[in-house]
Amino acid sequence: MKRQYLCIIAAAAVSLMPAGFAWAAEVKIAVFTKNLTNPAYEAARRGVDLVAAESGATTVHFVPQDPDNVEQQKALVEAALAEKPDIVIFVPVDDKAMVPDAKKFADAGIPVVSFINRLEGEFVAHVGSDDVAVGYNGAEALFEGLGGTGTVLAIEGNPAAPTSRDRVAGMHNAVGEFPGIKLLEVVRGMYQEDPAYQVTAAALQKYPEIDGIWAANDVMVYGALKALREANRSAKLVGANGLDKAIQLIEGGTMLATVEFSAFKIACTAARAGLKHLAGEAVPAEIIVPSVLITASNLEPWKVPLDQRPCPSWEEMVQN
């Protein structure tokens, strides 16, 4: 698979065609992800590429050069419109600011499947997860791991992302069920490692005791862990995504748990939904991909690296 980079566009052409299958004309899939820094979005791009490869479609990836940059994603929408794709697989940097830009595809007669972050508009389908449950399940595991008592720091992601807002809501729901847990503060890590490191380092200066850290994704756990080590402090750690490094940290006993929010599975399913729509098949308006709490007790299936996993089938993800 060859890749070419034009300004702030990352493009990937997929030309694998299985025997006995062909489109009347080559299908072009425009794929929008939020950044090049989060391994979850790298896995999502791979997922769409794999599904495209099954049918001989072409993928063109549009990714802001600066992580989660709204203005750059707006410019990428204009670039994608010029490419005239057959289908768009779209995750917005900001679920409010990108509404009028996503609408431009519908106005041009180009169908869109939204994934991960829901936004208002006309879409073939939305593919995502129950992020309130993701936040709740991780927090519950952390609080139970603390024996129901202790002080906890929470690290939210980008507040412009519905996933972060919902996961924080789920975490708060869990706090309400554990009277012995004291939530010290919710700090903002922007779903990135360095901002999470910075806010955790500041919190460690502010609070002499932090027993546990809940983070809205695994990447922010990595930043929190770096700050803890530098301060010669320790805390129980829980994240979300089920990334390879998180699995290794759980296996090594450094991290308590993560919740599988599989951007890979979600993207595979979104791509399948888009191609089915183009083939004239009906697809559900909403597809919720299940999440799983991953701990040392059930780790084995996730020890297969993300870049070696196959896409799940449509039937695995969509219950008729």
C-alpha positions in Angstrom: 0.0 0.0 0.0 1.5 3.3 -1.0 1.1 6.5 0.9 1.5 10.1 -0.3 1.3 13.3 1.8 -0.1 16.5 0.3 -0.1 19.5 2.7 -2.2 18.2 5.6 -3.7 15.3 3.7 -2.5 11.8 4.3 -3.6 9.6 1.4 -3.5 5.9 1.1 -4.4 3.9 -2.0 -5.6 0.3 -1.6 -5.8 -1.9 -4.7 -6.1 -5.5 -3.5 -9.0 -7.2 -5.2 -10.2 -10.6 -4.1 -11.0 -13.1 -6.9 -14.6 -13.1 -8.1 -15.5 -9.6 -6.8 -15.4 -6.2 -8.5 -17.2 -2.9 -8.4 -18.6 -1.6 -11.6 -16.2 1.3 -11.1 -13.5 1.8 -8.4 -15.0 3.2 -5.2 -13.1 6.0 -3.5 -13.5 6.2 0.3 -12.6 9.5 2.0 -11.6 8.9 5.7 -11.5 11.6 8.3 -9.7 11.0 11.6 -8.7 13.5 14.2 -4.9 13.2 14.5 -1.7 11.3 13.7 -0.7 11.0 17.4 -3.2 8.6 18.9 -2.6 4.9 18.1 -6.4 4.3 18.3 -6.8 6.5 15.1 -3.9 4.7 13.4 -5.8 1.5 14.1 -9.0 3.1 12.7 -7.3 4.1 9.5 -5.9 0.5 9.1 -9.4 -0.9 9.7 -10.9 1.1 6.8 -8.0 0.2 4.6 -8.5 -3.5 5.3 -12.2 -3.4 4.5 -11.5 -1.4 1.3 -8.9 -4.0 0.3 -11.5 -6.7 0.5 -13.5 -5.0 -2.3 -10.8 -3.3 -4.4 -11.9 0.2 -3.1 -9.5 3.1 -2.7 -9.1 5.0 0.6 -7.9 8.6 0.9 -7.1 9.7 4.5 -7.6 13.3 5.6 -5.9 14.0 8.9 -5.1 17.4 10.5 -1.4 18.0 10.7 -1.9 19.5 14.2 -3.8 17.2 16.5 -7.5 17.9 16.7 -7.2 21.2 14.8 -10.7 22.4 13.7 -9.6 24.8 11.1 -7.3 22.2 9.4 -10.2 19.7 9.4 -12.4 22.3 7.8 -9.8 22.8 5.1 -9.6 19.1 4.6 -13.3 18.9 4.0 -12.8 21.3 1.1 -9.9 19.2 -0.2 -12.0 16.0 0.1 -14.9 17.6 -1.8 -12.5 18.3 -4.7 -11.6 14.6 -4.7 -15.2 13.6 -5.3 -15.3 10.5 -3.1 -18.1 8.0 -3.4 -18.5 7.7 0.4 -17.1 9.5 3.4 -16.2 7.9 6.8 -16.1 10.8 9.2 -15.1 11.5 12.8 -15.2 15.2 13.6 -12.6 17.1 15.6 -15.4 19.0 17.2 -19.0 17.7 17.1 -20.4 21.3 17.0 -17.9 23.2 14.9 -17.8 20.6 12.1 -21.6 20.3 11.6 -21.8 22.8 8.7 -18.7 21.3 7.1 -20.0 17.7 7.3 -23.3 19.0 5.7 -21.3 20.0 2.6 -21.0 16.3 1.7 -24.7 15.7 1.9 -25.3 18.9 -0.1 -22.9 17.5 -2.8 -24.8 14.2 -2.8 -22.0 12.3 -1.1 -23.2 9.8 1.6 -21.4 9.9 5.0 -21.0 7.4 7.8 -20.1 9.1 11.0 -18.1 7.1 13.5 -16.8 7.4 17.1 -18.0 11.0 17.7 -21.6 11.6 16.8 -22.7 14.9 15.3 -25.9 16.4 13.9 -26.7 16.0 10.3 -27.7 13.6 7.6 -25.8 10.4 7.7 -26.1 6.8 6.3 -25.3 5.5 9.8 -23.4 6.3 13.0 -21.0 3.7 14.4 -19.8 4.1 17.9 -19.8 2.8 21.4 -21.7 3.5 24.7 -19.2 5.9 26.1 -21.1 6.5 29.3 -20.6 2.8 30.0 -17.0 3.0 29.0 -16.4 5.7 31.6 -18.5 4.0 34.2 -16.9 0.5 33.8 -13.4 1.8 34.1 -14.2 3.9 37.1 -16.0 1.0 38.8 -13.0 -1.2 38.3 -10.7 1.5 39.7 -12.9 2.1 42.8 -13.2 -1.6 43.5 -9.5 -2.0 43.0 -9.1 0.7 45.8 -11.3 -1.3 48.1 -14.0 1.3 47.8 -12.0 4.1 49.5 -9.4 6.6 48.5 -8.7 9.8 46.6 -8.9 9.8 42.8 -7.8 12.2 40.1 -9.8 12.1 36.8 -8.3 13.1 33.4 -10.8 14.0 30.7 -10.0 14.1 27.0 -10.9 16.8 24.6 -14.2 18.5 25.8 -15.1 19.0 22.2 -15.4 15.2 21.8 -18.7 13.6 22.9 -16.7 10.5 23.8 -14.9 12.4 26.6 -18.0 14.2 27.8 -19.8 10.8 28.0 -17.0 9.0 29.7 -16.7 11.7 32.3 -20.4 11.4 32.9 -20.1 7.7 33.4 -17.2 8.2 35.8 -19.3 10.6 37.9 -22.1 8.0 37.9 -19.7 5.5 39.4 -18.4 8.0 42.0 -22.0 8.4 43.2 -22.1 4.7 44.0 -18.9 4.7 46.1 -19.3 7.0 49.1 -15.7 6.2 50.2 -14.2 7.6 47.0 -13.2 11.2 47.0 -12.9 12.7 43.5 -10.2 15.4 43.9 -10.5 17.0 40.5 -11.2 16.5 36.8 -8.2 17.8 34.8 -7.9 18.1 31.0 -5.5 15.9 29.2 -6.9 16.4 25.7 -6.6 12.7 24.9 -2.8 13.2 24.4 0.2 12.0 26.4 2.1 15.2 27.0 -0.9 17.3 28.2 -1.9 14.4 30.5 1.7 14.4 31.9 1.6 18.1 32.5 -1.8 18.1 34.4 -0.8 15.0 36.4 2.5 16.6 37.4 0.6 19.7 38.6 -1.9 17.6 40.5 0.9 15.7 42.2 2.3 19.0 43.4 -1.2 20.0 44.6 -2.4 16.8 46.3 -0.1 14.9 48.7 -2.2 11.8 48.3 -3.6 10.4 45.0 -4.6 6.8 45.3 -6.0 6.3 41.9 -6.1 7.9 38.4 -9.0 7.4 36.0 -8.2 8.6 32.5 -10.6 8.8 29.5 -8.1 7.0 27.3 -4.9 4.9 27.5 -2.6 7.5 26.0 -3.3 9.8 28.9 -2.5 7.0 31.3 1.0 6.9 29.7 1.4 10.6 30.5 0.1 10.2 34.0 2.5 7.3 34.6 5.5 9.3 33.5 4.5 12.1 36.0 4.1 9.5 38.8 7.5 8.0 38.1 9.2 11.3 38.1 7.6 12.3 41.4 8.4 8.8 42.9 4.7 8.3 43.5 2.4 5.5 42.7 -1.4 5.1 42.0 -3.7 2.6 40.6 -4.4 3.4 36.9 -7.3 2.8 34.6 -7.8 4.0 31.0 -9.8 3.2 27.9 -9.1 1.9 24.3 -7.3 -1.4 25.0 -4.1 -0.2 23.2 -1.1 -2.5 22.9 1.0 -0.7 25.5 -1.9 -0.6 27.9 -2.2 -4.4 27.6 1.5 -4.7 28.4 1.2 -2.4 31.4 -1.7 -4.5 32.7 0.2 -7.7 32.2 3.1 -6.2 34.0 1.0 -5.1 37.0 1.6 -1.4 36.4 -1.9 -0.6 35.2 -5.1 -2.0 36.8 -7.5 -2.1 33.8 -8.6 -0.5 30.5 -11.9 -0.6 28.7 -11.8 -1.8 25.2 -13.1 1.1 23.1 -12.0 -0.3 19.8 -11.6 2.4 17.2 -10.4 -0.4 14.9 -13.6 -2.4 15.2 -15.7 0.7 14.9 -13.9 1.9 11.8 -14.0 -1.5 10.2 -17.8 -1.6 10.8 -18.3 2.0 9.5 -16.4 1.1 6.3 -18.6 -2.0 5.8 -21.7 0.1 6.4 -20.6 2.6 3.8 -19.9 0.0 1.2 -23.1 -1.8 1.9 -25.0 1.4 1.4 -23.3 2.0 -2.0 -24.3 -1.6 -3.0 -27.9 -0.7 -2.3 -28.2 -2.6 1.0 -30.0 -1.2 4.0 -27.9 -0.5 7.1 -29.0 0.4 10.6 -29.0 4.1 11.4 -27.0 3.4 14.6 -24.5 0.6 15.3 -23.1 0.3 18.8 -20.0 -1.7 19.0 -19.7 -3.4 22.5 -16.9 -2.5 24.9 -15.2 -4.9 27.3 -13.4 -4.3 30.6 -9.9 -5.7 30.2 -8.0 -6.8 33.4 -5.2 -9.2 34.1 -7.9 -11.9 34.4 -9.1 -11.8 30.8 -6.1 -10.3 29.0 -5.2 -13.1 26.6 -7.3 -12.1 23.5 -5.9 -8.6 23.5 -2.3 -9.7 23.5 -2.5 -10.0 19.7 -1.0 -6.6 18.5 -3.5 -4.2 17.0 -1.7 -4.1 13.6 -2.1 -7.9 13.3 -5.8 -8.2 14.0 -8.3 -8.9 11.3 -11.4 -6.8 10.9 -14.5 -8.4 12.5 -17.2 -9.4 10.2 -20.4 -7.4 9.8 -22.4 -10.2 11.5 -20.1 -10.1 14.5 -20.8 -6.3 15.0 -24.4 -6.0 13.8 -27.1 -8.0 15.4 -30.1 -8.4 13.1 
